């Protein structure tokens, strides 16, 4: 697997862990971007990011890792 893909999956796995801890994500932590991850990101972004994109963008990662 390409190193960039591996790094992205590791970051996404961390995002899923944080979203689980914060009560936004209930699916399995697998490092894959699916509907559950997208919905959890949108829910997390709703009060913080306009408009909520459902993507693990730079602004969202900054908020999660603060």
HTML snippet that shows the backbone in 3Dmol.js (N, CA, C, O; Angstrom):
<script src="https://3Dmol.org/build/3Dmol-min.js"></script>
<div id="view" style="width:600px;height:400px;position:relative"></div>
<script>
const pdb = `
ATOM      1  N   UNK A   1       0.855  -1.179   0.000  1.00  0.00           N
ATOM      2  CA  UNK A   1       0.000   0.000   0.000  1.00  0.00           C
ATOM      3  C   UNK A   1       0.896   1.236   0.000  1.00  0.00           C
ATOM      4  O   UNK A   1       1.940   1.250   0.652  1.00  0.00           O
ATOM      5  N   UNK A   2       0.495   2.253  -0.717  1.00  0.00           N
ATOM      6  CA  UNK A   2       1.196   3.525  -0.807  1.00  0.00           C
ATOM      7  C   UNK A   2       1.295   4.156   0.586  1.00  0.00           C
ATOM      8  O   UNK A   2       0.343   4.089   1.364  1.00  0.00           O
ATOM      9  N   UNK A   3       2.444   4.769   0.905  1.00  0.00           N
ATOM     10  CA  UNK A   3       2.633   5.405   2.215  1.00  0.00           C
ATOM     11  C   UNK A   3       1.599   6.490   2.493  1.00  0.00           C
ATOM     12  O   UNK A   3       1.173   6.662   3.634  1.00  0.00           O
ATOM     13  N   UNK A   4       1.195   7.221   1.458  1.00  0.00           N
ATOM     14  CA  UNK A   4       0.195   8.282   1.655  1.00  0.00           C
ATOM     15  C   UNK A   4      -1.148   7.688   2.062  1.00  0.00           C
ATOM     16  O   UNK A   4      -1.849   8.242   2.909  1.00  0.00           O
ATOM     17  N   UNK A   5      -1.498   6.571   1.459  1.00  0.00           N
ATOM     18  CA  UNK A   5      -2.761   5.908   1.813  1.00  0.00           C
ATOM     19  C   UNK A   5      -2.694   5.403   3.241  1.00  0.00           C
ATOM     20  O   UNK A   5      -3.655   5.535   3.999  1.00  0.00           O
ATOM     21  N   UNK A   6      -1.569   4.831   3.605  1.00  0.00           N
ATOM     22  CA  UNK A   6      -1.387   4.332   4.975  1.00  0.00           C
ATOM     23  C   UNK A   6      -1.494   5.474   5.976  1.00  0.00           C
ATOM     24  O   UNK A   6      -2.151   5.333   7.008  1.00  0.00           O
ATOM     25  N   UNK A   7      -0.854   6.605   5.684  1.00  0.00           N
ATOM     26  CA  UNK A   7      -0.929   7.759   6.591  1.00  0.00           C
ATOM     27  C   UNK A   7      -2.364   8.276   6.696  1.00  0.00           C
ATOM     28  O   UNK A   7      -2.830   8.598   7.789  1.00  0.00           O
ATOM     29  N   UNK A   8      -3.065   8.357   5.561  1.00  0.00           N
ATOM     30  CA  UNK A   8      -4.449   8.834   5.577  1.00  0.00           C
ATOM     31  C   UNK A   8      -5.318   7.906   6.416  1.00  0.00           C
ATOM     32  O   UNK A   8      -6.133   8.369   7.214  1.00  0.00           O
ATOM     33  N   UNK A   9      -5.147   6.606   6.240  1.00  0.00           N
ATOM     34  CA  UNK A   9      -5.953   5.657   7.024  1.00  0.00           C
ATOM     35  C   UNK A   9      -5.646   5.777   8.511  1.00  0.00           C
ATOM     36  O   UNK A   9      -6.545   5.647   9.341  1.00  0.00           O
ATOM     37  N   UNK A  10      -4.380   6.024   8.855  1.00  0.00           N
ATOM     38  CA  UNK A  10      -4.018   6.199  10.262  1.00  0.00           C
ATOM     39  C   UNK A  10      -4.658   7.459  10.835  1.00  0.00           C
ATOM     40  O   UNK A  10      -5.169   7.444  11.954  1.00  0.00           O
ATOM     41  N   UNK A  11      -4.631   8.549  10.071  1.00  0.00           N
ATOM     42  CA  UNK A  11      -5.276   9.792  10.515  1.00  0.00           C
ATOM     43  C   UNK A  11      -6.778   9.569  10.651  1.00  0.00           C
ATOM     44  O   UNK A  11      -7.382   9.976  11.643  1.00  0.00           O
ATOM     45  N   UNK A  12      -7.372   8.931   9.667  1.00  0.00           N
ATOM     46  CA  UNK A  12      -8.815   8.685   9.708  1.00  0.00           C
ATOM     47  C   UNK A  12      -9.189   7.770  10.877  1.00  0.00           C
ATOM     48  O   UNK A  12     -10.247   7.942  11.484  1.00  0.00           O
ATOM     49  N   UNK A  13      -8.345   6.819  11.187  1.00  0.00           N
ATOM     50  CA  UNK A  13      -8.584   5.957  12.351  1.00  0.00           C
ATOM     51  C   UNK A  13      -8.576   6.813  13.629  1.00  0.00           C
ATOM     52  O   UNK A  13      -9.433   6.646  14.497  1.00  0.00           O
ATOM     53  N   UNK A  14      -7.606   7.726  13.736  1.00  0.00           N
ATOM     54  CA  UNK A  14      -7.552   8.625  14.896  1.00  0.00           C
ATOM     55  C   UNK A  14      -8.798   9.505  14.968  1.00  0.00           C
ATOM     56  O   UNK A  14      -9.347   9.727  16.048  1.00  0.00           O
ATOM     57  N   UNK A  15      -9.239  10.004  13.816  1.00  0.00           N
ATOM     58  CA  UNK A  15     -10.453  10.823  13.757  1.00  0.00           C
ATOM     59  C   UNK A  15     -11.643  10.009  14.261  1.00  0.00           C
ATOM     60  O   UNK A  15     -12.446  10.505  15.051  1.00  0.00           O
ATOM     61  N   UNK A  16     -11.757   8.772  13.810  1.00  0.00           N
ATOM     62  CA  UNK A  16     -12.859   7.916  14.256  1.00  0.00           C
ATOM     63  C   UNK A  16     -12.804   7.676  15.764  1.00  0.00           C
ATOM     64  O   UNK A  16     -13.837   7.655  16.431  1.00  0.00           O
ATOM     65  N   UNK A  17     -11.610   7.497  16.290  1.00  0.00           N
ATOM     66  CA  UNK A  17     -11.458   7.305  17.743  1.00  0.00           C
ATOM     67  C   UNK A  17     -11.932   8.546  18.491  1.00  0.00           C
ATOM     68  O   UNK A  17     -12.685   8.438  19.458  1.00  0.00           O
ATOM     69  N   UNK A  18     -11.493   9.734  18.045  1.00  0.00           N
ATOM     70  CA  UNK A  18     -11.919  10.973  18.693  1.00  0.00           C
ATOM     71  C   UNK A  18     -13.424  11.168  18.583  1.00  0.00           C
ATOM     72  O   UNK A  18     -14.077  11.551  19.554  1.00  0.00           O
ATOM     73  N   UNK A  19     -13.977  10.906  17.397  1.00  0.00           N
ATOM     74  CA  UNK A  19     -15.418  11.071  17.217  1.00  0.00           C
ATOM     75  C   UNK A  19     -16.209  10.094  18.085  1.00  0.00           C
ATOM     76  O   UNK A  19     -17.291  10.425  18.568  1.00  0.00           O
ATOM     77  N   UNK A  20     -15.666   8.889  18.282  1.00  0.00           N
ATOM     78  CA  UNK A  20     -16.288   7.921  19.187  1.00  0.00           C
ATOM     79  C   UNK A  20     -16.261   8.454  20.617  1.00  0.00           C
ATOM     80  O   UNK A  20     -17.274   8.436  21.316  1.00  0.00           O
ATOM     81  N   UNK A  21     -15.095   8.925  21.040  1.00  0.00           N
ATOM     82  CA  UNK A  21     -14.925   9.472  22.389  1.00  0.00           C
ATOM     83  C   UNK A  21     -15.888  10.637  22.636  1.00  0.00           C
ATOM     84  O   UNK A  21     -16.427  10.786  23.733  1.00  0.00           O
ATOM     85  N   UNK A  22     -16.097  11.466  21.595  1.00  0.00           N
ATOM     86  CA  UNK A  22     -16.969  12.633  21.725  1.00  0.00           C
ATOM     87  C   UNK A  22     -18.450  12.311  21.523  1.00  0.00           C
ATOM     88  O   UNK A  22     -19.301  13.193  21.633  1.00  0.00           O
ATOM     89  N   UNK A  23     -18.757  11.038  21.224  1.00  0.00           N
ATOM     90  CA  UNK A  23     -20.138  10.601  21.110  1.00  0.00           C
ATOM     91  C   UNK A  23     -20.782  10.804  19.745  1.00  0.00           C
ATOM     92  O   UNK A  23     -22.007  10.755  19.627  1.00  0.00           O
ATOM     93  N   UNK A  24     -19.979  11.030  18.721  1.00  0.00           N
ATOM     94  CA  UNK A  24     -20.528  11.267  17.384  1.00  0.00           C
ATOM     95  C   UNK A  24     -20.458  10.043  16.471  1.00  0.00           C
ATOM     96  O   UNK A  24     -21.132   9.998  15.442  1.00  0.00           O
ATOM     97  N   UNK A  25     -19.652   9.059  16.839  1.00  0.00           N
ATOM     98  CA  UNK A  25     -19.399   7.917  15.948  1.00  0.00           C
ATOM     99  C   UNK A  25     -19.646   6.624  16.705  1.00  0.00           C
ATOM    100  O   UNK A  25     -19.115   6.427  17.798  1.00  0.00           O
ATOM    101  N   UNK A  26     -20.458   5.738  16.121  1.00  0.00           N
ATOM    102  CA  UNK A  26     -20.771   4.476  16.782  1.00  0.00           C
ATOM    103  C   UNK A  26     -20.335   3.258  15.983  1.00  0.00           C
ATOM    104  O   UNK A  26     -20.531   2.131  16.440  1.00  0.00           O
ATOM    105  N   UNK A  27     -19.758   3.444  14.819  1.00  0.00           N
ATOM    106  CA  UNK A  27     -19.347   2.307  13.980  1.00  0.00           C
ATOM    107  C   UNK A  27     -17.964   1.821  14.388  1.00  0.00           C
ATOM    108  O   UNK A  27     -17.351   2.352  15.314  1.00  0.00           O
ATOM    109  N   UNK A  28     -17.480   0.797  13.679  1.00  0.00           N
ATOM    110  CA  UNK A  28     -16.157   0.256  13.959  1.00  0.00           C
ATOM    111  C   UNK A  28     -15.058   1.207  13.521  1.00  0.00           C
ATOM    112  O   UNK A  28     -15.179   1.887  12.502  1.00  0.00           O
ATOM    113  N   UNK A  29     -13.992   1.248  14.291  1.00  0.00           N
ATOM    114  CA  UNK A  29     -12.825   2.068  13.967  1.00  0.00           C
ATOM    115  C   UNK A  29     -11.956   1.262  13.014  1.00  0.00           C
ATOM    116  O   UNK A  29     -11.281   0.313  13.413  1.00  0.00           O
ATOM    117  N   UNK A  30     -11.987   1.663  11.734  1.00  0.00           N
ATOM    118  CA  UNK A  30     -11.272   0.900  10.718  1.00  0.00           C
ATOM    119  C   UNK A  30     -10.397   1.749   9.799  1.00  0.00           C
ATOM    120  O   UNK A  30      -9.685   1.208   8.952  1.00  0.00           O
ATOM    121  N   UNK A  31     -10.443   3.070   9.956  1.00  0.00           N
ATOM    122  CA  UNK A  31      -9.638   3.939   9.115  1.00  0.00           C
ATOM    123  C   UNK A  31     -10.181   4.100   7.709  1.00  0.00           C
ATOM    124  O   UNK A  31      -9.486   4.607   6.829  1.00  0.00           O
ATOM    125  N   UNK A  32     -11.424   3.669   7.489  1.00  0.00           N
ATOM    126  CA  UNK A  32     -12.037   3.798   6.170  1.00  0.00           C
ATOM    127  C   UNK A  32     -13.095   4.897   6.212  1.00  0.00           C
ATOM    128  O   UNK A  32     -13.820   5.041   7.196  1.00  0.00           O
ATOM    129  N   UNK A  33     -13.170   5.667   5.132  1.00  0.00           N
ATOM    130  CA  UNK A  33     -14.150   6.747   5.045  1.00  0.00           C
ATOM    131  C   UNK A  33     -15.424   6.206   4.428  1.00  0.00           C
ATOM    132  O   UNK A  33     -15.472   5.889   3.239  1.00  0.00           O
ATOM    133  N   UNK A  34     -16.451   6.105   5.252  1.00  0.00           N
ATOM    134  CA  UNK A  34     -17.751   5.627   4.782  1.00  0.00           C
ATOM    135  C   UNK A  34     -18.857   6.543   5.269  1.00  0.00           C
ATOM    136  O   UNK A  34     -18.594   7.626   5.793  1.00  0.00           O
ATOM    137  N   UNK A  35     -20.091   6.107   5.096  1.00  0.00           N
ATOM    138  CA  UNK A  35     -21.246   6.924   5.478  1.00  0.00           C
ATOM    139  C   UNK A  35     -21.258   7.277   6.965  1.00  0.00           C
ATOM    140  O   UNK A  35     -21.595   8.401   7.339  1.00  0.00           O
ATOM    141  N   UNK A  36     -20.889   6.317   7.805  1.00  0.00           N
ATOM    142  CA  UNK A  36     -20.885   6.571   9.249  1.00  0.00           C
ATOM    143  C   UNK A  36     -19.865   7.628   9.632  1.00  0.00           C
ATOM    144  O   UNK A  36     -20.142   8.491  10.465  1.00  0.00           O
ATOM    145  N   UNK A  37     -18.700   7.563   9.033  1.00  0.00           N
ATOM    146  CA  UNK A  37     -17.654   8.546   9.307  1.00  0.00           C
ATOM    147  C   UNK A  37     -18.089   9.922   8.795  1.00  0.00           C
ATOM    148  O   UNK A  37     -17.914  10.925   9.486  1.00  0.00           O
ATOM    149  N   UNK A  38     -18.650   9.967   7.599  1.00  0.00           N
ATOM    150  CA  UNK A  38     -19.101  11.229   7.025  1.00  0.00           C
ATOM    151  C   UNK A  38     -20.169  11.875   7.912  1.00  0.00           C
ATOM    152  O   UNK A  38     -20.095  13.066   8.215  1.00  0.00           O
ATOM    153  N   UNK A  39     -21.157  11.083   8.324  1.00  0.00           N
ATOM    154  CA  UNK A  39     -22.241  11.618   9.168  1.00  0.00           C
ATOM    155  C   UNK A  39     -21.697  12.109  10.514  1.00  0.00           C
ATOM    156  O   UNK A  39     -22.110  13.156  11.012  1.00  0.00           O
ATOM    157  N   UNK A  40     -20.777  11.349  11.091  1.00  0.00           N
ATOM    158  CA  UNK A  40     -20.195  11.751  12.375  1.00  0.00           C
ATOM    159  C   UNK A  40     -19.405  13.054  12.228  1.00  0.00           C
ATOM    160  O   UNK A  40     -19.473  13.926  13.095  1.00  0.00           O
ATOM    161  N   UNK A  41     -18.662  13.182  11.138  1.00  0.00           N
ATOM    162  CA  UNK A  41     -17.918  14.420  10.907  1.00  0.00           C
ATOM    163  C   UNK A  41     -18.871  15.592  10.704  1.00  0.00           C
ATOM    164  O   UNK A  41     -18.636  16.677  11.236  1.00  0.00           O
ATOM    165  N   UNK A  42     -19.936  15.388   9.946  1.00  0.00           N
ATOM    166  CA  UNK A  42     -20.919  16.463   9.748  1.00  0.00           C
ATOM    167  C   UNK A  42     -21.535  16.888  11.076  1.00  0.00           C
ATOM    168  O   UNK A  42     -21.700  18.079  11.339  1.00  0.00           O
ATOM    169  N   UNK A  43     -21.873  15.909  11.908  1.00  0.00           N
ATOM    170  CA  UNK A  43     -22.463  16.204  13.219  1.00  0.00           C
ATOM    171  C   UNK A  43     -21.475  16.982  14.083  1.00  0.00           C
ATOM    172  O   UNK A  43     -21.851  17.950  14.744  1.00  0.00           O
ATOM    173  N   UNK A  44     -20.217  16.560  14.078  1.00  0.00           N
ATOM    174  CA  UNK A  44     -19.182  17.252  14.850  1.00  0.00           C
ATOM    175  C   UNK A  44     -18.954  18.668  14.311  1.00  0.00           C
ATOM    176  O   UNK A  44     -18.780  19.610  15.084  1.00  0.00           O
ATOM    177  N   UNK A  45     -18.956  18.810  12.992  1.00  0.00           N
ATOM    178  CA  UNK A  45     -18.674  20.098  12.367  1.00  0.00           C
ATOM    179  C   UNK A  45     -19.824  21.089  12.498  1.00  0.00           C
ATOM    180  O   UNK A  45     -19.596  22.298  12.449  1.00  0.00           O
ATOM    181  N   UNK A  46     -21.023  20.617  12.658  1.00  0.00           N
ATOM    182  CA  UNK A  46     -22.213  21.477  12.627  1.00  0.00           C
ATOM    183  C   UNK A  46     -22.057  22.760  13.434  1.00  0.00           C
ATOM    184  O   UNK A  46     -22.273  23.836  12.877  1.00  0.00           O
ATOM    185  N   UNK A  47     -21.694  22.709  14.710  1.00  0.00           N
ATOM    186  CA  UNK A  47     -21.602  23.981  15.440  1.00  0.00           C
ATOM    187  C   UNK A  47     -20.271  24.710  15.238  1.00  0.00           C
ATOM    188  O   UNK A  47     -20.125  25.853  15.670  1.00  0.00           O
ATOM    189  N   UNK A  48     -19.287  24.055  14.577  1.00  0.00           N
ATOM    190  CA  UNK A  48     -17.943  24.612  14.503  1.00  0.00           C
ATOM    191  C   UNK A  48     -17.543  25.104  13.119  1.00  0.00           C
ATOM    192  O   UNK A  48     -16.839  26.107  13.004  1.00  0.00           O
ATOM    193  N   UNK A  49     -17.971  24.428  12.086  1.00  0.00           N
ATOM    194  CA  UNK A  49     -17.518  24.702  10.725  1.00  0.00           C
ATOM    195  C   UNK A  49     -18.733  25.006   9.856  1.00  0.00           C
ATOM    196  O   UNK A  49     -19.735  24.294   9.921  1.00  0.00           O
ATOM    197  N   UNK A  50     -18.653  26.031   9.066  1.00  0.00           N
ATOM    198  CA  UNK A  50     -19.750  26.380   8.161  1.00  0.00           C
ATOM    199  C   UNK A  50     -19.277  26.325   6.728  1.00  0.00           C
ATOM    200  O   UNK A  50     -18.270  26.960   6.413  1.00  0.00           O
ATOM    201  N   UNK A  51     -19.914  25.634   5.871  1.00  0.00           N
ATOM    202  CA  UNK A  51     -20.908  24.602   6.139  1.00  0.00           C
ATOM    203  C   UNK A  51     -20.217  23.305   6.528  1.00  0.00           C
ATOM    204  O   UNK A  51     -19.056  23.099   6.173  1.00  0.00           O
ATOM    205  N   UNK A  52     -20.905  22.425   7.250  1.00  0.00           N
ATOM    206  CA  UNK A  52     -20.307  21.122   7.576  1.00  0.00           C
ATOM    207  C   UNK A  52     -20.130  20.311   6.297  1.00  0.00           C
ATOM    208  O   UNK A  52     -21.071  20.135   5.523  1.00  0.00           O
ATOM    209  N   UNK A  53     -18.926  19.826   6.090  1.00  0.00           N
ATOM    210  CA  UNK A  53     -18.612  19.116   4.841  1.00  0.00           C
ATOM    211  C   UNK A  53     -18.619  17.607   4.983  1.00  0.00           C
ATOM    212  O   UNK A  53     -18.799  16.889   4.000  1.00  0.00           O
ATOM    213  N   UNK A  54     -18.424  17.121   6.199  1.00  0.00           N
ATOM    214  CA  UNK A  54     -18.299  15.681   6.379  1.00  0.00           C
ATOM    215  C   UNK A  54     -16.939  15.156   5.979  1.00  0.00           C
ATOM    216  O   UNK A  54     -16.729  13.946   5.905  1.00  0.00           O
ATOM    217  N   UNK A  55     -16.004  16.074   5.717  1.00  0.00           N
ATOM    218  CA  UNK A  55     -14.650  15.678   5.322  1.00  0.00           C
ATOM    219  C   UNK A  55     -13.666  16.001   6.437  1.00  0.00           C
ATOM    220  O   UNK A  55     -13.843  16.985   7.155  1.00  0.00           O
ATOM    221  N   UNK A  56     -12.623  15.174   6.588  1.00  0.00           N
ATOM    222  CA  UNK A  56     -11.610  15.444   7.605  1.00  0.00           C
ATOM    223  C   UNK A  56     -10.613  16.485   7.099  1.00  0.00           C
ATOM    224  O   UNK A  56      -9.437  16.185   6.895  1.00  0.00           O
ATOM    225  N   UNK A  57     -11.098  17.708   6.899  1.00  0.00           N
ATOM    226  CA  UNK A  57     -10.253  18.764   6.359  1.00  0.00           C
ATOM    227  C   UNK A  57      -9.361  19.357   7.448  1.00  0.00           C
ATOM    228  O   UNK A  57      -9.448  18.975   8.615  1.00  0.00           O
ATOM    229  N   UNK A  58      -8.507  20.289   7.051  1.00  0.00           N
ATOM    230  CA  UNK A  58      -7.532  20.865   7.965  1.00  0.00           C
ATOM    231  C   UNK A  58      -8.192  21.540   9.162  1.00  0.00           C
ATOM    232  O   UNK A  58      -7.732  21.377  10.292  1.00  0.00           O
ATOM    233  N   UNK A  59      -9.247  22.284   8.934  1.00  0.00           N
ATOM    234  CA  UNK A  59      -9.945  22.979  10.015  1.00  0.00           C
ATOM    235  C   UNK A  59     -10.533  21.985  11.024  1.00  0.00           C
ATOM    236  O   UNK A  59     -10.434  22.185  12.234  1.00  0.00           O
ATOM    237  N   UNK A  60     -11.139  20.923  10.514  1.00  0.00           N
ATOM    238  CA  UNK A  60     -11.732  19.912  11.378  1.00  0.00           C
ATOM    239  C   UNK A  60     -10.666  19.170  12.178  1.00  0.00           C
ATOM    240  O   UNK A  60     -10.835  18.938  13.375  1.00  0.00           O
ATOM    241  N   UNK A  61      -9.574  18.801  11.523  1.00  0.00           N
ATOM    242  CA  UNK A  61      -8.484  18.122  12.233  1.00  0.00           C
ATOM    243  C   UNK A  61      -7.917  19.021  13.328  1.00  0.00           C
ATOM    244  O   UNK A  61      -7.628  18.549  14.427  1.00  0.00           O
ATOM    245  N   UNK A  62      -7.757  20.301  13.040  1.00  0.00           N
ATOM    246  CA  UNK A  62      -7.264  21.231  14.046  1.00  0.00           C
ATOM    247  C   UNK A  62      -8.190  21.260  15.259  1.00  0.00           C
ATOM    248  O   UNK A  62      -7.724  21.223  16.397  1.00  0.00           O
ATOM    249  N   UNK A  63      -9.496  21.327  15.020  1.00  0.00           N
ATOM    250  CA  UNK A  63     -10.470  21.343  16.121  1.00  0.00           C
ATOM    251  C   UNK A  63     -10.419  20.042  16.926  1.00  0.00           C
ATOM    252  O   UNK A  63     -10.453  20.071  18.156  1.00  0.00           O
ATOM    253  N   UNK A  64     -10.337  18.904  16.232  1.00  0.00           N
ATOM    254  CA  UNK A  64     -10.325  17.609  16.927  1.00  0.00           C
ATOM    255  C   UNK A  64      -9.079  17.439  17.786  1.00  0.00           C
ATOM    256  O   UNK A  64      -9.159  16.889  18.884  1.00  0.00           O
ATOM    257  N   UNK A  65      -7.946  17.897  17.311  1.00  0.00           N
ATOM    258  CA  UNK A  65      -6.672  17.654  18.004  1.00  0.00           C
ATOM    259  C   UNK A  65      -6.305  18.744  19.003  1.00  0.00           C
ATOM    260  O   UNK A  65      -5.222  18.701  19.585  1.00  0.00           O
ATOM    261  N   UNK A  66      -7.199  19.733  19.214  1.00  0.00           N
ATOM    262  CA  UNK A  66      -6.893  20.789  20.190  1.00  0.00           C
ATOM    263  C   UNK A  66      -6.966  20.267  21.586  1.00  0.00           C
ATOM    264  O   UNK A  66      -6.738  21.014  22.537  1.00  0.00           O
TER     265      UNK A  66
END
`;
const viewer = $3Dmol.createViewer("view");
viewer.addModel(pdb, "pdb");
viewer.setStyle({}, {cartoon: {color: "spectrum"}});
viewer.zoomTo();
viewer.render();
</script>
